[in-house]
């Protein structure tokens, strides 16, 4: 049996396909299942891509990324994330998902254990399994604000544990690991000589005074860290497929270069030239305006859930998802299917984990445009108030 036989295509993908078919058939749909930002890329990025095309920068490029982009990202990681890396420690990937695939293939062997949060974005877990690892889920609980806690992680460590994976801010809950807890996780990894793989795709999407800290900045001399980033969320460049990771571990970087050569042999050159300007020339006001709009959408969703008792939402301080506990006794899979039939996108908790907490929850995304949230949240409210 192939490892791929134990990997799902993804329930979110299945729901998306149903919604798109319904839309094609003329039904009004609301794209609450997908984490694709509705914003256009910044004009500076478009201009850089156009100039790269005019200059015919369309040929093979260095395997790990063009030097100009790696230098730009090294400056960003040193100043914004406080991670003391060099350009040679950074590799460009085909989105953050590809970065996770490469990372696990480089550090995990058959039978190793990877500790992960539950709930967690599906592909983050399944890429570990593709590499032959067994994933050990740590249930995130509402009474702890869905925070991934060092004390719970420590109980799960065995002789087979190889990696602690974390995602903060988190998909699907929108929770942020507090600095004190993040330090405990870092110290735990160092104490047990474990790898840390940190997915920081939502580093810039923050509300209500929420802040982001890169765990690698807390242990700057420890080289068993891999920090993963995405251009899809921060810069709304999801279709341009760009991500990157950074690690000071030389063996890891040597392996990663080989795997990059064998999988993509250089990421889209035009996207990389645009990516330089996404980092260097995106004004702070652009982030502020984008986050203000996300906050507006979040609050519209929360308001729509006030006078019903089917869903109890967690108020996220980051990302663009509403993680809702479903009333006990209600079949979440059935609820999810019936919502989709009404054209209301969603992702049942089983997409993200198999803990009791995950299985009795559902995720709604507010990354689609605001007008869709305005209209769709009203339909959602009506559906839930009438739901039996």
N, C-alpha and C positions, 0 to 999 in steps of 0.2 A: 504493500500500500504506500502511495506517495504521501508525503507530509501535506501536500496541497489538498488531499481528500478530507483532511480534518479542519480545513480553513473555510469559513463561510464566505459567500459572495457579499453578504451584508444586508441586514433587513432594511437599513436606510436606503440602500440602492433599490431594493425591491419596491419599497413605498414610493420612492421618487419616480420609478418607471410607471407605476400605476397612476400617479398624479399627472405625469406628462401625457400619458395616453388619454386620461380624462380631459385634459386641457385641449388636446388635439380634437377630441370629440365634441368640444364646445362647452364643457363644464367650467365654471369659475373655480379656480384652485388658489390655495394659499400655501406658499412654500415655507412652512414652518419646520420642515424636516432637515433642511440643508444649512450648513455653515458657510455659505458663500456670500461674502460681503457685497452689498448692492452698490457700493460706491465705485466711481470710475477711478482709474489710476491718476496720479497727479500729472498735470500738464508737463512738468519737467521730465518725467519718465517717458512720456510719449515723444517729446522732442528729442530726447537722447536716443531713443530707438530709431526714430526717423533719420537722424544724423548718422547713426551707425550703418543703416541701410544704404544711405547715399554714399558713404565712404567705403561701401562694399566689404564691411567687416562680417562676412558670411562664410568664412572658411574654418577649417579645423582650428581649435583653440587648445590651450593647455588642459591636460586631463583633470586637474583639480580646480580649474577655474582661472579666468584671466587675472594676471597679477594686479591690475588696477583695482579690481573688485575685492580681491583678497586683502589688499592693503587698506582699502576703505573699511572693510569689515573688521579688520584688526584694530583700527582706530576707534570704531564704534564700540567694540567689545571692551576695549581698555577704558574708554571714557564713560560710556553709559552703563555697561554691565560690570565694570570693575574686575574683569577677568584678564590677567596679564599674558595674553597670547601674542604670537607673532603671525605674520601672514602665512608662514609655512605650516602653522597649526590648523589652518582653516581649509575646508573643502566645500565646493559648491555642488549641490545635488539637485535632482529633478523633483523639487518639493521636499517638505519635511518628512513625508512618508518614506521617500527614497533614502533620506538621511538615516531614519530609524532602521530601515532594512539593512543598509550598509553597516551601521553600527553593530547591530546584533550579530551579523554574519562574521564580524571581525573579532568579537569578544566572547561569544557564547559557543559552547560545544554540546554535543548530545548528552542529555541528562542533567545539565546545569539547571539551577533554579533562578528565576527572575521574580523578585517581589514587586507587585504592581498594586495600585489602588483599585478598588471595586466600589463604585462604577469607574470605568475608564473608557476612553475612545477605543473602539474595537481594534483598529489597525495597529495601534501601539502595542497591544497585547499579541496580536496574531503574527506580527513580524518577529517577535521573540520566539514564538512557537515554530515559525518557518525555519529558524536557525537550529531547531532541535531542543530548545529549552522547555522546561515546565514552568508555567506561570503560577505564582502563589498570590491569590488576591487578598487584600486587606480591606475589610468592609468599612466604608466611610459612613458615618452616622450623623443624622440631623442634630442630635443633641450636642455634637462636637462641631457643628457648622460644616460638616463634611470635610474637615481637615484631616489630612494624612498625617498620622502621629508616629513619632519615633518609638514610643513604648509599644505600640501595636506591631510595628515593623520588626522590632527586636525579638519579639516572641516567635516570629515566623522564620528567623534565620536558622539554617541548618548547615551541615558540612557541605551540602551541595549548592548553597546559595552563591551566586556569582555577581548578581546585579541588583541594585535598588533603583527602580524606575520611578520618576516622579514627573508630574505635569502641573505646574503652577504659574499663572492662573490655569484653572482646570476646565477641561471639557469632559463631562457634560454639566458639572455643577456650578461653574463660575466661582468656585471657592479659591482663596489664596492662602497658601501656607504661611503663617506668621513667621517673622524673622527668628524668634526664639526657637520655634519648632524646627525650622529649616536648619538652624545651627546644630540642633540635637541629631537630626538625620545625617548631616555631614560628619559629625563626630562619630556617629555609629558606623558609618561606612569606613572611615579611616581606622577605627578600632578593629574592625573585622576584615580589613584589607579587601573591601568590595568595590566594584565599579559603581559609579553613579551615572545614570543616563537621565538627563534633565531636558524635557520637552518644554520649551518656553515660547511656543507659537503665539500666545496671547499676551505677550509682555507689555504691549502698548495699549491694550483695550481695558481700561480701568475706570471704576466709578467710586463715588462716595468716599473719596480720600484713599482708596486702595492703592498700594504700592507693590512694585515687583522687585525682588532680589534674586540674582542668579546664584545658585548654591555654590558654583565653582569659585565665586568671589570670596566665600567664607573659608575656603581651604586652598589658597592660591598656590601652595607648594605641592599639593597632592595631585599626582598626574593620572589617576584613574577616574577622571571625569570626562564626560562627553556632553557638551551643551548643544542642543538642537534648536534651530530657528526656522521660521517660515516667512516668505514674502507674501503668502496668500492672505493672511489676516491683517498684519500691521499696515501693509501697503495696498491692500485690495488687488493684488496681482495674481489671483488664484489660477487663472487660465494660462499664465505665462510659466507656471511650473518651476518655481525657484525656491530652494531651501539651502541651508548650509549647516555645518557642524564644526565645532572647535574642540580640540583636545591637545594637551601638551605631551601625551604619551607617544613616544617615537615608534614603538612597535605597532601600536594601533594605527598610526598615520601611514606607516609602510604598508600594512595590510589593506587599509582603506583605499589607497592609491591604486593597488592592484585590482580591487573589486570595482572601483569606478571605471577603470580601463575596460574591464570585462563586461560591464553592464551598460554604460552609456558613452564612455570615451569622450567626455566633454559635453557640458550642458549647453543648450541653445545660446549661441553667441550674442544674438541681438538682445535677448532678455537680460543677459549679464551686463551689457552696456547700459541698459535702462536701470538695472538694479543699483548701479553705482550712484545714480542721481536720486533714486528713491531714498537712499540713506543720507546722502550729502545735502540734498536740496529740497527736502520736504519740510516746509515751515512747521513750527510747533503749533501754529494756529490750525493747521490742517488736521492734526491729531485731536486738538481740542474740539473742533467742529464735528469731527466724526464721532468722538466719544459722547458729545452732547446729544447727537442724534440717536445713538444707540441707547443712551439713558432715557430719552423720550420714548423710544420703542419699548424698552423694558417696563417703564411705568405704565404705558398703555396696556400692556399685557397684564401686569399686576392688578390694575384697576378692573380689568374685565373678569378677574377671578374672585372678586370680593364677595359676590352674592350667590355663590354656589358652594357645594360641599364635596364635590368629586375630587378636585385637585387642591393640594396644599403646596404652594410654591416656596422654594428657598429663594431668598432675595440675593442675587449674585452681585459681587463687588467687581467682577471682571468678566471678560469674554462676552458672548452674545447668545447665551442659552438660559432658559428657564427650566430648572430641574424640579419636577413636581411629584410629590408623594400622592399616590392614588388611594382613594378611600378603601379600607379593608373590605374584602368580600367582592370587590369588583374585579373582573377578569381584565387585566391590562392588555393582553393581546387582542381580545375582543373589542375593547374600547378603542385601541389604536386602529384596528381595521375599520371600525364604524366611522371614526373620524376621517380616515382616508377616503372612505366612500362618499363622505360629504364634501370632499375636496380640501380638507384641513390636514396639512402635512404634520407629521410628528414622528418621533422615534421612541418605541417602547423601551423600557429599561433593560430588557433582555439583550438589546444591542450592545450594552455597555458592561455587563457583568452577570454573575449568577448568584450573588448574595441575596438574601431575603429583601434587603433594602432596595437593591437595584431592580429586582423582579417586580416590585410593587410601586414602580415609579415610571415616569414618562418624561421625555425631553421635548421642549418646544424651542425653536430657534427664532431670534429676532434680528437676523442678519439681512432679511429681505427689506425692500423699500418701505418707508413709513406708511404710505397710503395702504399698502397691503396689510400692514399691522392694524391700522385703524379699522379697515373693513373686516379683516379676518378675525380679530379679537372679539368683535361683536357677534360674528357667527359662532365662534367658539363658546362665548358666554351663553348664547341661546341654546346651543347643543347641550351644554353641561347642565343647565337649569332644567331641561326637559328629560335628561338622561335617567333611565331606570335600571 
